[in-house]
């Protein structure tokens, strides 16, 4: 950028002789200087290009973050919907295992099933309930993730 500087000075001197003569002199000066760079070595143009490049990079990073956010939201939504279906299936499995256990117990009372069959049916019900609990847990985690 151009630079301007100004300097000013003023002085007055008075001399008195014993012969009753007085002489006075006044001096004033103003000095002005203007400095204009003729060649900056391309600094301004390179700084402009650099600023444009940084802006472009920032926009690309912003767009990348937006895309990642969209992908994360879609993935979380799909996971949340999947856990709803898995929980519904686990609940149906528990109901089916309960019905099967009741049937095996009635058949055991009638002598058509053994104790081991009843224990196996109880184990199947316990496993189904365990899967239901895990599905509920997954559902809660997916909803919080979303």
N, C-alpha and C positions, 0 to 999 in steps of 0.2 A: 504494500500500500504506500502511497506517497506520504511523505513526512514534511511538515512545515515547522520552522522555528523562527522566532523573532526575538531580537535582543535590542534593548534601548538603554541609553544612558544620557544623563544630563549633568552638567557641572557649572558652577558659578564661582568665580574667584574675584575678590575685591582686595585691592592694595591701597593703602593710605600712606602717603609720605609725610615727613615732618614739614614740608613746605606747603601743606594743605592742598595737595593735589590727590585726587582719588582716581584710580583707574579700575575699571571693572571689565571682566570678560566672561561671556557666556558660551558654553559649548554644549552641543547636543548631537547625538548620533543615533541612528536607527539602522540595524543590520537585519536583513531578512534572508532566509535560506530555504529553498524548496528542494527536496530530494525525491526524485521519481525514478523507481527502478525501470530500466529499459529492458532487461532480460532477467527473468526469474528462474530460468533453467527448467521450465515445465512443471514447477512445483504446484501451481494452482490447478493445472489440468490433471496432474496425477492425483492430487488430493480429491478432486471431484470424481475421478474415475474410481478411486478407492472407496469413497463414500457410497457411490452407486453400487459397487460390487458388494459392500457390506450389507446394504439394504436388500439387495437381491438374495444374498445368503440367508438373511434373517427371514425373508418371506418363504424361502424354501424350507427352512427349519420349522416355521410356523405351520406350513401346510403338512409337513411330515408328522408333526405332533397331532394335528387335527385328524389325519388319517389313522394314526395309531389309536387315538381316543375313540373314533368311530368303530374301529375293529374291535377294541376292547368291549365297548358297549354291546355290539352285536353278539360277540362271543358270550358275554355274561347273560344276555337275554336268552340265547339258545340254550345255554346251560341251565338257566332257571326253568325254562319250559320243559327241558328234558327231565329235570328232577321232579317236576310235577307229575309227569307221566310215570316215572319210576316209582314214586310214592304211591300212586294209584294202583300200580301193578303189585306192589308189596302188600298193600292193604287187601287186595283181592286174594293174594297168595295166603295171607293169614286166615282169611275167612274160609278158603278152601281147605286149608290144613285143619282148621277147627272142625269143619264138617267131616273130614276124613277121619279124624281122631274119634269123633262121636260114633261114626259107623264102625270103626275097628273095635271100639269098646263094646258096642252092642253085639258084634259078631263074636267077640271073646266071651261075652256072657252066655251066648248060645252054644259055645263050644267049637266054633268054626275057626277061631284065631287063637294064637298062643300069646303068652305074656310078652315075648320078644317082639311080636307084631305091634302090640300096644305101645311098648317102649319106643319102637322105631317111629310110630306115628307121633308120639309125644316129642321125639327128637326133631322130626320134620316141622312140627309146630313151633318149637323153640327156635329152630333155624330161620323159619319164616318171620317170626317176631324180631329176631336179631336183624334180619335184612330190612324189615320195616323201620326199625329204629335208625339204622344206618341211612336209609332213604330220607327219613325225617331230618337227620343231621345234615345230609347233603343239601336238602331243600333249604334249610335255614342258611347255610353257608352261601349257597347260590343267590339267595335273595339279598343277603348282605353285600355280596360281591357286586350284584347289579346296582 
